[in-house]
Amino acid sequence: MNDDPMRAMIRDEILKAMQEARPAQYTRADLARMSPEQITEARRAGHLNDLMFGRN
């Protein structure tokens, strides 16, 4: 049942949609050009998640 091609296609489409729905991720270079207020807002909006969780 796990090798159903339709199920795999649907799963791939769902994962793709989830990636597209997440906020753009900022880099350390982006942070260097931002004010403290902008950084705080970016953190709240989820733009720093990759940096904060060590994925970037």
Jmol script that loads the backbone (N, CA, C; Angstrom):
load data "model"
ATOM      1  N   MET A   1       0.823  -1.198   0.000  1.00  0.00           N
ATOM      2  CA  MET A   1       0.000   0.000   0.000  1.00  0.00           C
ATOM      3  C   MET A   1       0.869   1.265   0.000  1.00  0.00           C
ATOM      4  N   ASN A   2       2.069   1.215   0.585  1.00  0.00           N
ATOM      5  CA  ASN A   2       2.954   2.375   0.638  1.00  0.00           C
ATOM      6  C   ASN A   2       3.580   2.700  -0.715  1.00  0.00           C
ATOM      7  N   ASP A   3       3.562   1.742  -1.644  1.00  0.00           N
ATOM      8  CA  ASP A   3       4.186   1.987  -2.934  1.00  0.00           C
ATOM      9  C   ASP A   3       3.187   2.459  -3.983  1.00  0.00           C
ATOM     10  N   ASP A   4       2.010   2.891  -3.550  1.00  0.00           N
ATOM     11  CA  ASP A   4       0.977   3.396  -4.454  1.00  0.00           C
ATOM     12  C   ASP A   4       1.476   4.693  -5.104  1.00  0.00           C
ATOM     13  N   PRO A   5       1.606   4.736  -6.441  1.00  0.00           N
ATOM     14  CA  PRO A   5       2.132   5.928  -7.113  1.00  0.00           C
ATOM     15  C   PRO A   5       1.271   7.174  -6.879  1.00  0.00           C
ATOM     16  N   MET A   6      -0.031   7.015  -6.796  1.00  0.00           N
ATOM     17  CA  MET A   6      -0.916   8.168  -6.566  1.00  0.00           C
ATOM     18  C   MET A   6      -0.671   8.748  -5.180  1.00  0.00           C
ATOM     19  N   ARG A   7      -0.511   7.880  -4.208  1.00  0.00           N
ATOM     20  CA  ARG A   7      -0.246   8.326  -2.835  1.00  0.00           C
ATOM     21  C   ARG A   7       1.084   9.091  -2.775  1.00  0.00           C
ATOM     22  N   ALA A   8       2.103   8.596  -3.466  1.00  0.00           N
ATOM     23  CA  ALA A   8       3.408   9.262  -3.489  1.00  0.00           C
ATOM     24  C   ALA A   8       3.300  10.625  -4.159  1.00  0.00           C
ATOM     25  N   MET A   9       2.525  10.702  -5.251  1.00  0.00           N
ATOM     26  CA  MET A   9       2.367  11.971  -5.953  1.00  0.00           C
ATOM     27  C   MET A   9       1.659  12.995  -5.060  1.00  0.00           C
ATOM     28  N   ILE A  10       0.617  12.556  -4.368  1.00  0.00           N
ATOM     29  CA  ILE A  10      -0.114  13.452  -3.471  1.00  0.00           C
ATOM     30  C   ILE A  10       0.787  13.926  -2.341  1.00  0.00           C
ATOM     31  N   ARG A  11       1.553  13.000  -1.760  1.00  0.00           N
ATOM     32  CA  ARG A  11       2.476  13.364  -0.688  1.00  0.00           C
ATOM     33  C   ARG A  11       3.485  14.405  -1.163  1.00  0.00           C
ATOM     34  N   ASP A  12       4.030  14.207  -2.361  1.00  0.00           N
ATOM     35  CA  ASP A  12       5.001  15.157  -2.903  1.00  0.00           C
ATOM     36  C   ASP A  12       4.380  16.532  -3.121  1.00  0.00           C
ATOM     37  N   GLU A  13       3.145  16.563  -3.596  1.00  0.00           N
ATOM     38  CA  GLU A  13       2.453  17.842  -3.809  1.00  0.00           C
ATOM     39  C   GLU A  13       2.179  18.551  -2.487  1.00  0.00           C
ATOM     40  N   ILE A  14       1.820  17.792  -1.474  1.00  0.00           N
ATOM     41  CA  ILE A  14       1.573  18.385  -0.154  1.00  0.00           C
ATOM     42  C   ILE A  14       2.865  18.969   0.414  1.00  0.00           C
ATOM     43  N   LEU A  15       3.963  18.224   0.319  1.00  0.00           N
ATOM     44  CA  LEU A  15       5.245  18.722   0.817  1.00  0.00           C
ATOM     45  C   LEU A  15       5.683  19.972   0.062  1.00  0.00           C
ATOM     46  N   LYS A  16       5.462  19.997  -1.235  1.00  0.00           N
ATOM     47  CA  LYS A  16       5.809  21.168  -2.044  1.00  0.00           C
ATOM     48  C   LYS A  16       4.987  22.383  -1.605  1.00  0.00           C
ATOM     49  N   ALA A  17       3.701  22.190  -1.386  1.00  0.00           N
ATOM     50  CA  ALA A  17       2.835  23.293  -0.948  1.00  0.00           C
ATOM     51  C   ALA A  17       3.250  23.807   0.421  1.00  0.00           C
ATOM     52  N   MET A  18       3.648  22.903   1.304  1.00  0.00           N
ATOM     53  CA  MET A  18       4.084  23.322   2.636  1.00  0.00           C
ATOM     54  C   MET A  18       5.357  24.164   2.542  1.00  0.00           C
ATOM     55  N   GLN A  19       6.284  23.795   1.675  1.00  0.00           N
ATOM     56  CA  GLN A  19       7.517  24.562   1.501  1.00  0.00           C
ATOM     57  C   GLN A  19       7.215  25.951   0.950  1.00  0.00           C
ATOM     58  N   GLU A  20       6.300  26.027   0.004  1.00  0.00           N
ATOM     59  CA  GLU A  20       5.964  27.314  -0.606  1.00  0.00           C
ATOM     60  C   GLU A  20       5.217  28.220   0.356  1.00  0.00           C
ATOM     61  N   ALA A  21       4.513  27.643   1.314  1.00  0.00           N
ATOM     62  CA  ALA A  21       3.701  28.428   2.239  1.00  0.00           C
ATOM     63  C   ALA A  21       4.516  29.027   3.382  1.00  0.00           C
ATOM     64  N   ARG A  22       5.692  28.517   3.630  1.00  0.00           N
ATOM     65  CA  ARG A  22       6.478  29.028   4.756  1.00  0.00           C
ATOM     66  C   ARG A  22       7.148  30.351   4.377  1.00  0.00           C
ATOM     67  N   PRO A  23       7.421  31.183   5.371  1.00  0.00           N
ATOM     68  CA  PRO A  23       8.034  32.478   5.093  1.00  0.00           C
ATOM     69  C   PRO A  23       9.438  32.325   4.502  1.00  0.00           C
ATOM     70  N   ALA A  24       9.808  33.271   3.662  1.00  0.00           N
ATOM     71  CA  ALA A  24      11.177  33.292   3.122  1.00  0.00           C
ATOM     72  C   ALA A  24      12.148  33.349   4.286  1.00  0.00           C
ATOM     73  N   GLN A  25      13.249  32.636   4.165  1.00  0.00           N
ATOM     74  CA  GLN A  25      14.224  32.583   5.245  1.00  0.00           C
ATOM     75  C   GLN A  25      15.372  33.557   4.982  1.00  0.00           C
ATOM     76  N   TYR A  26      15.714  34.326   6.002  1.00  0.00           N
ATOM     77  CA  TYR A  26      16.777  35.314   5.898  1.00  0.00           C
ATOM     78  C   TYR A  26      18.121  34.697   6.289  1.00  0.00           C
ATOM     79  N   THR A  27      19.173  35.283   5.774  1.00  0.00           N
ATOM     80  CA  THR A  27      20.524  34.806   6.059  1.00  0.00           C
ATOM     81  C   THR A  27      21.205  35.760   7.042  1.00  0.00           C
ATOM     82  N   ARG A  28      22.394  35.373   7.485  1.00  0.00           N
ATOM     83  CA  ARG A  28      23.184  36.253   8.359  1.00  0.00           C
ATOM     84  C   ARG A  28      23.526  37.563   7.646  1.00  0.00           C
ATOM     85  N   ALA A  29      23.752  37.490   6.354  1.00  0.00           N
ATOM     86  CA  ALA A  29      24.039  38.704   5.577  1.00  0.00           C
ATOM     87  C   ALA A  29      22.834  39.638   5.581  1.00  0.00           C
ATOM     88  N   ASP A  30      21.647  39.074   5.500  1.00  0.00           N
ATOM     89  CA  ASP A  30      20.429  39.889   5.576  1.00  0.00           C
ATOM     90  C   ASP A  30      20.348  40.592   6.932  1.00  0.00           C
ATOM     91  N   LEU A  31      20.655  39.859   7.993  1.00  0.00           N
ATOM     92  CA  LEU A  31      20.593  40.437   9.338  1.00  0.00           C
ATOM     93  C   LEU A  31      21.568  41.596   9.502  1.00  0.00           C
ATOM     94  N   ALA A  32      22.711  41.508   8.864  1.00  0.00           N
ATOM     95  CA  ALA A  32      23.731  42.558   8.990  1.00  0.00           C
ATOM     96  C   ALA A  32      23.234  43.900   8.453  1.00  0.00           C
ATOM     97  N   ARG A  33      22.260  43.859   7.563  1.00  0.00           N
ATOM     98  CA  ARG A  33      21.724  45.095   6.962  1.00  0.00           C
ATOM     99  C   ARG A  33      20.432  45.563   7.613  1.00  0.00           C
ATOM    100  N   MET A  34      20.009  44.892   8.674  1.00  0.00           N
ATOM    101  CA  MET A  34      18.720  45.196   9.283  1.00  0.00           C
ATOM    102  C   MET A  34      18.876  45.873  10.637  1.00  0.00           C
ATOM    103  N   SER A  35      17.878  46.684  10.987  1.00  0.00           N
ATOM    104  CA  SER A  35      17.856  47.321  12.310  1.00  0.00           C
ATOM    105  C   SER A  35      17.367  46.301  13.338  1.00  0.00           C
ATOM    106  N   PRO A  36      17.614  46.566  14.613  1.00  0.00           N
ATOM    107  CA  PRO A  36      17.119  45.651  15.652  1.00  0.00           C
ATOM    108  C   PRO A  36      15.602  45.449  15.583  1.00  0.00           C
ATOM    109  N   GLU A  37      14.875  46.492  15.266  1.00  0.00           N
ATOM    110  CA  GLU A  37      13.422  46.384  15.158  1.00  0.00           C
ATOM    111  C   GLU A  37      13.026  45.473  13.993  1.00  0.00           C
ATOM    112  N   GLN A  38      13.727  45.608  12.874  1.00  0.00           N
ATOM    113  CA  GLN A  38      13.444  44.763  11.717  1.00  0.00           C
ATOM    114  C   GLN A  38      13.757  43.293  12.023  1.00  0.00           C
ATOM    115  N   ILE A  39      14.837  43.072  12.755  1.00  0.00           N
ATOM    116  CA  ILE A  39      15.209  41.700  13.124  1.00  0.00           C
ATOM    117  C   ILE A  39      14.151  41.097  14.037  1.00  0.00           C
ATOM    118  N   THR A  40      13.667  41.868  14.995  1.00  0.00           N
ATOM    119  CA  THR A  40      12.628  41.387  15.895  1.00  0.00           C
ATOM    120  C   THR A  40      11.371  41.021  15.121  1.00  0.00           C
ATOM    121  N   GLU A  41      10.968  41.864  14.193  1.00  0.00           N
ATOM    122  CA  GLU A  41       9.780  41.591  13.380  1.00  0.00           C
ATOM    123  C   GLU A  41       9.989  40.369  12.488  1.00  0.00           C
ATOM    124  N   ALA A  42      11.180  40.231  11.914  1.00  0.00           N
ATOM    125  CA  ALA A  42      11.485  39.074  11.067  1.00  0.00           C
ATOM    126  C   ALA A  42      11.428  37.784  11.886  1.00  0.00           C
ATOM    127  N   ARG A  43      11.922  37.833  13.115  1.00  0.00           N
ATOM    128  CA  ARG A  43      11.869  36.656  13.989  1.00  0.00           C
ATOM    129  C   ARG A  43      10.430  36.279  14.283  1.00  0.00           C
ATOM    130  N   ARG A  44       9.617  37.264  14.619  1.00  0.00           N
ATOM    131  CA  ARG A  44       8.204  37.007  14.915  1.00  0.00           C
ATOM    132  C   ARG A  44       7.465  36.440  13.709  1.00  0.00           C
ATOM    133  N   ALA A  45       7.835  36.879  12.514  1.00  0.00           N
ATOM    134  CA  ALA A  45       7.171  36.430  11.291  1.00  0.00           C
ATOM    135  C   ALA A  45       7.688  35.079  10.804  1.00  0.00           C
ATOM    136  N   GLY A  46       8.721  34.537  11.451  1.00  0.00           N
ATOM    137  CA  GLY A  46       9.234  33.232  11.075  1.00  0.00           C
ATOM    138  C   GLY A  46      10.335  33.242  10.039  1.00  0.00           C
ATOM    139  N   HIS A  47      10.846  34.423   9.705  1.00  0.00           N
ATOM    140  CA  HIS A  47      11.889  34.523   8.688  1.00  0.00           C
ATOM    141  C   HIS A  47      13.262  34.060   9.175  1.00  0.00           C
ATOM    142  N   LEU A  48      13.421  33.858  10.473  1.00  0.00           N
ATOM    143  CA  LEU A  48      14.721  33.461  11.014  1.00  0.00           C
ATOM    144  C   LEU A  48      14.731  32.023  11.529  1.00  0.00           C
ATOM    145  N   ASN A  49      13.687  31.270  11.245  1.00  0.00           N
ATOM    146  CA  ASN A  49      13.583  29.911  11.786  1.00  0.00           C
ATOM    147  C   ASN A  49      14.767  29.039  11.414  1.00  0.00           C
ATOM    148  N   ASP A  50      15.200  29.077  10.159  1.00  0.00           N
ATOM    149  CA  ASP A  50      16.329  28.242   9.747  1.00  0.00           C
ATOM    150  C   ASP A  50      17.599  28.615  10.518  1.00  0.00           C
ATOM    151  N   LEU A  51      17.848  29.903  10.675  1.00  0.00           N
ATOM    152  CA  LEU A  51      19.025  30.331  11.426  1.00  0.00           C
ATOM    153  C   LEU A  51      18.928  29.913  12.890  1.00  0.00           C
ATOM    154  N   MET A  52      17.772  30.109  13.479  1.00  0.00           N
ATOM    155  CA  MET A  52      17.610  29.831  14.897  1.00  0.00           C
ATOM    156  C   MET A  52      17.688  28.333  15.216  1.00  0.00           C
ATOM    157  N   PHE A  53      17.310  27.508  14.259  1.00  0.00           N
ATOM    158  CA  PHE A  53      17.325  26.061  14.484  1.00  0.00           C
ATOM    159  C   PHE A  53      18.506  25.378  13.829  1.00  0.00           C
ATOM    160  N   GLY A  54      19.491  26.176  13.385  1.00  0.00           N
ATOM    161  CA  GLY A  54      20.725  25.619  12.851  1.00  0.00           C
ATOM    162  C   GLY A  54      20.600  24.971  11.487  1.00  0.00           C
ATOM    163  N   ARG A  55      19.601  25.350  10.722  1.00  0.00           N
ATOM    164  CA  ARG A  55      19.419  24.757   9.394  1.00  0.00           C
ATOM    165  C   ARG A  55      20.027  25.607   8.304  1.00  0.00           C
ATOM    166  N   ASN A  56      20.644  26.712   8.676  1.00  0.00           N
ATOM    167  CA  ASN A  56      21.236  27.580   7.649  1.00  0.00           C
ATOM    168  C   ASN A  56      22.588  28.041   8.117  1.00  0.00           C
TER     169      ASN A  56
END
end "model"
wireframe off; spacefill off
backbone 0.3
color backbone group
